[in-house]
C-alpha cells in the first residue's frame, strides 16, 4: 500500500525504481467555476472565428464587386482598392494572384495594376492571354517598361458612387 504524501503526489512503492507521475489535474475538473470559464472562453473564441470568417467572406466579395465595377478601357491600382475598402493591400493582391479561380471569365482582374500603373508579375487568363494582351484588346496601351501609357486619363478611382460597395473595414477580434 502506498503512503500518501500529498493529495496529488504519491510516495513510491517499496521496491519500485520510478515514482508514479503526479496528477496535473485538480480532483474537481469538469465541474465548478473553472469548467464554466473554460466553456465560455471556448464559445467566445469559436464565435470570434465565425465572425472573422464572415468578415473575410464579405471583404472578398467587396473586392470582387469593386474589380467588376471597373469599366472597360479603364484601370485602377491595388492601392486604390485597398484604401477604398480599408483592407490590407496584400489581401487584394492575393485574390488577384489567384485570379478568382471560379470567376476568371467574369472578373476583369487585368484592369487592376500595381503601384502607379505598372504591370506587376506577368499573369495569364484561362486562355493563356497575358495581362498586357487583355489590356491592349480594350485599347489600353502599355509601354515597353510595363507601365500604362496615359495612366492619369485611364485611372478609375473606386468610390461608393462608382462601385456601389459600402466598405466593411478590416476584420478584427470582438472583445467580450
Backbone as CSV, one residue per row, in Angstrom:
resi,resn,N_x,N_y,N_z,CA_x,CA_y,CA_z,C_x,C_y,C_z
1,UNK,0.838,-1.168,0.000,0.000,0.000,0.000,0.887,1.235,0.000
2,UNK,0.535,2.204,-0.831,1.348,3.411,-0.960,1.031,4.396,0.146
3,UNK,2.074,5.083,0.565,1.887,6.136,1.553,1.529,7.422,0.824
4,UNK,0.533,8.148,1.300,0.107,9.392,0.674,0.900,10.532,1.277
5,UNK,1.655,11.233,0.438,2.449,12.373,0.882,1.633,13.646,0.719
6,UNK,0.937,13.775,-0.402,0.044,14.910,-0.659,-1.118,14.376,-1.485
7,UNK,-2.180,15.172,-1.682,-3.310,14.658,-2.453,-2.970,14.334,-3.905
8,UNK,-1.946,14.955,-4.451,-1.648,14.730,-5.867,-0.367,13.949,-6.101
9,UNK,0.539,13.872,-5.146,1.806,13.164,-5.322,1.854,12.008,-4.326
10,UNK,2.148,10.832,-4.857,2.231,9.643,-4.002,3.684,9.225,-3.839
11,UNK,3.982,8.690,-2.720,5.327,8.165,-2.476,5.497,6.865,-3.242
12,UNK,6.725,6.544,-3.659,6.922,5.307,-4.417,6.664,4.077,-3.566
13,UNK,6.208,3.018,-4.232,6.021,1.739,-3.564,7.388,1.193,-3.159
14,UNK,7.459,0.527,-2.067,8.748,-0.079,-1.707,9.161,-1.078,-2.778
15,UNK,10.380,-0.979,-3.213,10.896,-1.886,-4.223,10.742,-1.368,-5.640
16,UNK,10.000,-0.284,-5.883,9.871,0.245,-7.242,10.978,1.271,-7.478
17,UNK,11.409,1.378,-8.722,12.516,2.274,-9.038,12.047,3.675,-9.417
18,UNK,10.903,3.809,-10.070,10.424,5.114,-10.520,9.165,5.497,-9.755
19,UNK,9.096,6.742,-9.314,7.871,7.171,-8.649,6.763,7.353,-9.677
20,UNK,5.539,7.193,-9.301,4.457,7.437,-10.248,4.379,8.917,-10.599
21,UNK,3.814,9.210,-11.767,3.687,10.598,-12.195,2.682,11.327,-11.321
22,UNK,2.979,12.567,-10.959,1.997,13.322,-10.187,0.823,13.728,-11.069
23,UNK,-0.306,13.845,-10.474,-1.505,14.264,-11.201,-1.413,15.758,-11.481
24,UNK,-1.748,16.160,-12.707,-1.690,17.577,-13.042,-3.062,18.229,-12.994
25,UNK,-4.095,17.429,-12.807,-5.451,17.975,-12.765,-5.966,17.987,-11.340
26,UNK,-6.628,19.064,-10.950,-7.252,19.058,-9.629,-8.389,18.048,-9.617
27,UNK,-8.767,17.553,-8.454,-9.765,16.488,-8.392,-11.140,16.892,-8.899
28,UNK,-11.469,18.184,-8.983,-12.825,18.581,-9.364,-12.919,19.104,-10.794
29,UNK,-12.069,18.607,-11.725,-12.133,19.045,-13.110,-13.452,18.582,-13.712
30,UNK,-14.050,19.464,-14.517,-15.308,19.127,-15.162,-16.495,19.738,-14.455
31,UNK,-16.306,20.221,-13.286,-17.389,20.868,-12.562,-16.859,22.151,-11.956
32,UNK,-17.735,23.029,-11.656,-17.354,24.221,-10.925,-16.999,25.389,-11.815
33,UNK,-16.371,26.376,-11.214,-16.101,27.656,-11.850,-15.122,27.538,-13.012
34,UNK,-14.046,26.760,-12.868,-13.054,26.641,-13.936,-13.660,26.053,-15.198
35,UNK,-14.485,25.049,-15.055,-15.121,24.434,-16.209,-16.033,25.427,-16.912
36,UNK,-16.782,26.193,-16.157,-17.678,27.186,-16.740,-16.886,28.255,-17.471
37,UNK,-15.797,28.740,-16.869,-14.976,29.759,-17.509,-14.340,29.224,-18.781
38,UNK,-13.898,27.960,-18.766,-13.292,27.355,-19.946,-14.303,27.256,-21.083
39,UNK,-15.529,26.838,-20.780,-16.529,26.713,-21.844,-16.922,28.081,-22.391
40,UNK,-16.976,29.106,-21.545,-17.295,30.457,-22.022,-16.189,30.956,-22.940
41,UNK,-14.935,30.748,-22.548,-13.803,31.179,-23.375,-13.808,30.453,-24.717
42,UNK,-14.074,29.131,-24.696,-14.112,28.355,-25.932,-15.232,28.848,-26.839
43,UNK,-16.402,29.104,-26.267,-17.529,29.586,-27.066,-17.250,30.966,-27.649
44,UNK,-16.610,31.855,-26.868,-16.336,33.189,-27.384,-15.267,33.135,-28.473
45,UNK,-14.259,32.258,-28.343,-13.263,32.123,-29.397,-13.881,31.550,-30.657
46,UNK,-14.776,30.574,-30.504,-15.457,29.998,-31.662,-16.328,31.059,-32.331
47,UNK,-17.017,31.856,-31.518,-17.830,32.940,-32.063,-16.986,33.968,-32.786
48,UNK,-15.810,34.295,-32.232,-14.909,35.223,-32.904,-14.435,34.659,-34.232
49,UNK,-14.130,33.370,-34.266,-13.671,32.751,-35.510,-14.759,32.830,-36.576
50,UNK,-16.005,32.587,-36.192,-17.095,32.688,-37.160,-17.286,34.120,-37.631
51,UNK,-17.162,35.074,-36.724,-17.309,36.475,-37.094,-16.195,36.910,-38.036
52,UNK,-14.972,36.465,-37.765,-13.851,36.820,-38.632,-14.018,36.183,-40.002
53,UNK,-14.479,34.922,-40.047,-14.691,34.265,-41.338,-15.763,35.002,-42.141
54,UNK,-16.838,35.423,-41.484,-17.889,36.167,-42.170,-17.357,37.499,-42.693
55,UNK,-16.496,38.151,-41.910,-15.930,39.424,-42.341,-15.011,39.224,-43.535
56,UNK,-14.174,38.171,-43.519,-13.307,37.904,-44.663,-14.116,37.552,-45.899
57,UNK,-15.200,36.820,-45.736,-16.051,36.493,-46.875,-16.638,37.760,-47.475
58,UNK,-17.107,38.662,-46.627,-17.652,39.926,-47.127,-16.553,40.751,-47.777
59,UNK,-15.366,40.761,-47.176,-14.245,41.517,-47.728,-13.890,40.987,-49.116
60,UNK,-13.836,39.675,-49.280,-13.551,39.088,-50.600,-14.631,39.473,-51.603
61,UNK,-15.884,39.406,-51.192,-16.982,39.787,-52.083,-16.900,41.260,-52.472
62,UNK,-16.539,42.111,-51.513,-16.400,43.543,-51.813,-15.279,43.789,-52.815
63,UNK,-14.166,43.100,-52.653,-13.059,43.249,-53.605,-13.496,42.820,-54.993
64,UNK,-14.186,41.687,-55.083,-14.681,41.222,-56.391,-15.647,42.221,-57.011
65,UNK,-16.535,42.786,-56.198,-17.501,43.757,-56.731,-16.814,45.017,-57.226
66,UNK,-15.778,45.481,-56.531,-15.044,46.669,-56.982,-14.328,46.367,-58.291
67,UNK,-13.687,45.201,-58.395,-12.974,44.846,-59.627,-13.955,44.735,-60.794
68,UNK,-15.123,44.162,-60.548,-16.125,44.040,-61.625,-16.706,45.383,-62.039
69,UNK,-16.604,46.390,-61.159,-17.157,47.711,-61.470,-16.217,48.561,-62.318
70,UNK,-14.985,48.119,-62.528,-14.041,48.897,-63.339,-14.474,48.806,-64.800
71,UNK,-14.754,49.948,-65.434,-15.217,49.898,-66.826,-14.109,49.466,-67.796
72,UNK,-14.523,48.976,-68.924,-13.585,48.564,-69.963,-12.794,49.784,-70.425
73,UNK,-11.490,49.594,-70.632,-10.632,50.686,-71.074,-10.107,51.541,-69.932
74,UNK,-10.495,51.245,-68.694,-10.021,51.981,-67.515,-9.241,51.017,-66.637
75,UNK,-8.370,51.562,-65.794,-7.561,50.754,-64.890,-7.533,51.407,-63.511
76,UNK,-7.235,50.608,-62.519,-7.028,51.115,-61.165,-5.872,50.345,-60.551
77,UNK,-5.519,50.688,-59.324,-4.384,50.049,-58.675,-4.835,49.257,-57.457
78,UNK,-3.975,48.352,-57.032,-4.218,47.583,-55.813,-4.332,48.531,-54.620
79,UNK,-3.482,49.554,-54.604,-3.503,50.521,-53.503,-4.837,51.261,-53.427
80,UNK,-5.398,51.630,-54.559,-6.673,52.349,-54.559,-7.793,51.476,-54.003
81,UNK,-7.806,50.203,-54.381,-8.840,49.295,-53.871,-8.660,49.072,-52.384
82,UNK,-7.416,48.871,-51.943,-7.189,48.613,-50.520,-7.507,49.837,-49.672
83,UNK,-7.207,51.030,-50.147,-7.547,52.242,-49.396,-9.059,52.464,-49.361
84,UNK,-9.732,52.213,-50.472,-11.177,52.416,-50.515,-11.903,51.452,-49.577
85,UNK,-11.511,50.190,-49.593,-12.193,49.188,-48.769,-11.609,49.073,-47.361
86,UNK,-10.497,49.752,-47.107,-9.801,49.675,-45.816,-9.437,48.227,-45.486
87,UNK,-8.821,47.587,-46.455,-8.340,46.217,-46.289,-6.855,46.206,-46.608
88,UNK,-6.127,45.193,-46.149,-4.701,45.126,-46.473,-4.475,44.938,-47.977
89,UNK,-3.493,45.644,-48.500,-3.173,45.521,-49.926,-2.739,44.100,-50.270
90,UNK,-2.122,43.418,-49.319,-1.709,42.030,-49.557,-2.900,41.128,-49.828
91,UNK,-4.015,41.419,-49.173,-5.202,40.592,-49.387,-5.739,40.796,-50.801
92,UNK,-5.768,42.044,-51.252,-6.219,42.326,-52.625,-5.276,41.634,-53.612
93,UNK,-3.992,41.755,-53.380,-3.010,41.132,-54.269,-3.150,39.617,-54.278
94,UNK,-3.412,39.037,-53.103,-3.585,37.586,-53.015,-4.769,37.132,-53.870
95,UNK,-5.881,37.850,-53.766,-7.040,37.475,-54.579,-6.759,37.644,-56.068
96,UNK,-6.043,38.700,-56.421,-5.726,38.916,-57.828,-4.753,37.850,-58.343
97,UNK,-3.832,37.427,-57.515,-2.888,36.388,-57.926,-3.602,35.065,-58.153
98,UNK,-4.640,34.814,-57.347,-5.439,33.601,-57.560,-6.313,33.741,-58.787
99,UNK,-6.498,34.972,-59.225,-7.328,35.306,-60.394,-8.748,34.786,-60.251
100,UNK,-9.250,34.804,-59.030,-10.642,34.438,-58.773,-10.986,33.124,-59.461
101,UNK,-10.344,32.068,-59.052,-10.387,30.781,-59.743,-11.746,30.409,-60.318
102,UNK,-12.831,30.626,-59.582,-14.141,30.269,-60.103,-14.707,31.298,-61.057
103,UNK,-14.181,32.534,-61.017,-14.758,33.627,-61.803,-13.750,34.265,-62.747
104,UNK,-12.881,33.484,-63.338,-11.850,34.062,-64.194,-12.441,34.844,-65.362
105,UNK,-13.465,34.304,-65.960,-14.017,34.946,-67.148,-14.839,36.184,-66.806
106,UNK,-15.523,36.174,-65.649,-16.399,37.284,-65.328,-15.719,38.393,-64.539
107,UNK,-14.491,38.179,-64.104,-13.788,39.191,-63.317,-12.675,39.815,-64.150
108,UNK,-12.739,41.111,-64.369,-11.685,41.770,-65.158,-10.455,42.065,-64.303
109,UNK,-9.801,41.026,-63.836,-8.641,41.165,-62.960,-7.514,41.925,-63.630
110,UNK,-7.459,41.874,-64.953,-6.365,42.504,-65.687,-6.418,44.027,-65.623
111,UNK,-7.529,44.608,-65.185,-7.652,46.061,-65.073,-7.083,46.610,-63.771
112,UNK,-6.620,45.727,-62.895,-6.024,46.156,-61.625,-4.512,46.045,-61.756
113,UNK,-3.842,47.179,-61.534,-2.402,47.254,-61.731,-1.682,47.437,-60.413
114,UNK,-0.363,47.334,-60.490,0.467,47.597,-59.323,0.594,49.116,-59.143
115,UNK,1.503,49.521,-58.325,1.684,50.925,-57.968,1.945,51.807,-59.189
116,UNK,1.224,52.903,-59.304,1.387,53.931,-60.349,1.273,53.396,-61.771
117,UNK,0.399,52.449,-61.968,0.110,51.980,-63.312,1.084,50.985,-63.884
118,UNK,1.870,50.354,-63.062,2.830,49.363,-63.557,2.189,47.984,-63.584
119,UNK,2.568,47.202,-64.573,2.147,45.807,-64.634,3.007,45.059,-63.626
120,UNK,2.380,44.286,-62.767,3.138,43.510,-61.782,3.742,42.284,-62.432
121,UNK,3.623,41.166,-61.765,4.095,39.917,-62.359,3.260,39.601,-63.581
122,UNK,3.840,38.898,-64.518,3.116,38.518,-65.720,2.123,37.413,-65.378
123,UNK,0.832,37.740,-65.482,-0.223,36.765,-65.223,-0.976,36.503,-66.520
124,UNK,-1.558,35.339,-66.625,-2.334,34.982,-67.809,-3.712,34.503,-67.391
125,UNK,-4.681,34.651,-68.310,-6.030,34.168,-68.017,-6.130,32.691,-68.372
126,UNK,-7.343,32.164,-68.348,-7.556,30.734,-68.601,-7.175,30.340,-70.033
127,UNK,-7.165,31.308,-70.958,-6.848,31.012,-72.354,-5.394,31.330,-72.701
128,UNK,-4.586,31.695,-71.709,-3.173,31.951,-71.937,-2.848,33.359,-72.374
129,UNK,-3.829,34.262,-72.373,-3.574,35.644,-72.761,-3.003,36.405,-71.565
130,UNK,-1.974,37.178,-71.796,-1.331,37.910,-70.710,-2.145,39.157,-70.360
131,UNK,-1.799,39.759,-69.233,-2.480,40.972,-68.789,-2.282,42.092,-69.810
132,UNK,-1.107,42.177,-70.392,-0.837,43.221,-71.390,-1.704,43.009,-72.623
133,UNK,-1.868,41.761,-73.065,-2.712,41.473,-74.232,-4.172,41.804,-73.947
134,UNK,-4.640,41.476,-72.750,-6.033,41.774,-72.401,-6.280,43.277,-72.325
135,UNK,-5.318,44.025,-71.790,-5.467,45.480,-71.750,-5.401,46.078,-73.155
136,UNK,-4.523,45.559,-73.994,-4.420,46.059,-75.377,-5.711,45.814,-76.145
137,UNK,-6.391,44.699,-75.860,-7.663,44.403,-76.525,-8.745,45.414,-76.130
138,UNK,-8.581,46.051,-74.972,-9.535,47.072,-74.523,-9.083,48.480,-74.891
139,UNK,-7.970,48.605,-75.600,-7.495,49.912,-76.034,-6.558,50.592,-75.055
140,UNK,-6.068,49.879,-74.079,-5.128,50.444,-73.106,-3.714,50.117,-73.582
141,UNK,-2.920,51.159,-73.841,-1.552,50.960,-74.315,-0.604,50.807,-73.134
142,UNK,0.261,49.799,-73.235,1.262,49.551,-72.208,2.626,49.783,-72.831
143,UNK,3.432,50.629,-72.191,4.759,50.955,-72.701,5.726,49.799,-72.569
144,UNK,6.904,49.992,-73.134,7.889,48.914,-73.133,8.433,48.620,-71.740
145,UNK,8.283,49.535,-70.797,8.741,49.286,-69.425,7.630,48.719,-68.543
146,UNK,6.518,48.376,-69.115,5.444,47.750,-68.358,4.556,48.726,-67.606
147,UNK,4.493,49.974,-68.072,3.619,50.974,-67.453,2.549,51.386,-68.467
148,UNK,1.354,51.663,-67.939,0.247,52.076,-68.793,0.515,53.487,-69.294
149,UNK,0.417,53.659,-70.613,0.567,54.981,-71.211,-0.658,55.827,-70.862
150,UNK,-0.447,57.060,-70.535,-1.520,57.995,-70.173,-2.360,57.441,-69.011
151,UNK,-1.635,57.051,-67.966,-2.270,56.429,-66.798,-3.291,57.350,-66.144
152,UNK,-2.984,58.635,-66.045,-3.889,59.580,-65.364,-5.239,59.664,-66.072
153,UNK,-5.262,59.585,-67.402,-6.526,59.672,-68.139,-7.329,58.379,-68.037
154,UNK,-6.665,57.265,-67.825,-7.348,55.968,-67.765,-7.630,55.508,-66.335
155,UNK,-7.183,56.277,-65.356,-7.309,55.875,-63.951,-8.769,55.902,-63.492
156,UNK,-9.181,54.846,-62.810,-10.533,54.725,-62.242,-10.400,54.761,-60.733
157,UNK,-11.025,55.753,-60.097,-10.979,55.884,-58.640,-12.202,55.188,-58.043
158,UNK,-12.018,54.100,-57.296,-13.170,53.437,-56.682,-13.811,54.329,-55.616
159,UNK,-15.125,54.362,-55.628,-15.883,55.094,-54.606,-17.231,54.406,-54.435
160,UNK,-17.970,54.835,-53.443,-19.296,54.241,-53.212,-20.195,54.507,-54.408
161,UNK,-20.099,55.704,-54.988,-20.945,56.065,-56.137,-20.606,55.254,-57.383
162,UNK,-19.309,55.035,-57.637,-18.924,54.355,-58.876,-18.996,52.834,-58.776
163,UNK,-18.900,52.283,-57.559,-18.898,50.827,-57.427,-20.161,50.274,-56.767
164,UNK,-20.821,51.080,-55.955,-21.986,50.606,-55.215,-21.623,49.772,-54.000
165,UNK,-20.345,49.763,-53.623,-19.874,48.972,-52.499,-19.681,49.888,-51.298
166,UNK,-20.274,49.489,-50.162,-20.044,50.203,-48.912,-18.980,49.421,-48.154
167,UNK,-17.804,50.031,-47.905,-16.712,49.292,-47.261,-17.092,48.759,-45.885
168,UNK,-16.676,47.511,-45.609,-16.933,46.886,-44.310,-15.808,47.143,-43.330
169,UNK,-14.611,47.393,-43.819,-13.476,47.635,-42.936,-12.693,46.364,-42.651
170,UNK,-11.641,46.545,-41.882,-10.747,45.435,-41.565,-11.389,44.492,-40.560
171,UNK,-11.103,43.195,-40.701,-11.601,42.247,-39.702,-10.786,42.363,-38.426
172,UNK,-11.396,41.984,-37.313,-10.691,42.026,-36.047,-11.423,41.185,-35.027
173,UNK,-10.875,41.085,-33.842,-11.478,40.301,-32.785,-12.493,41.134,-32.016
174,UNK,-13.595,40.501,-31.687,-14.564,41.134,-30.783,-14.123,40.856,-29.368
175,UNK,-14.115,41.859,-28.569,-13.792,41.656,-27.165,-15.092,41.536,-26.383
176,UNK,-15.122,40.599,-25.480,-16.338,40.367,-24.699,-16.411,41.333,-23.558
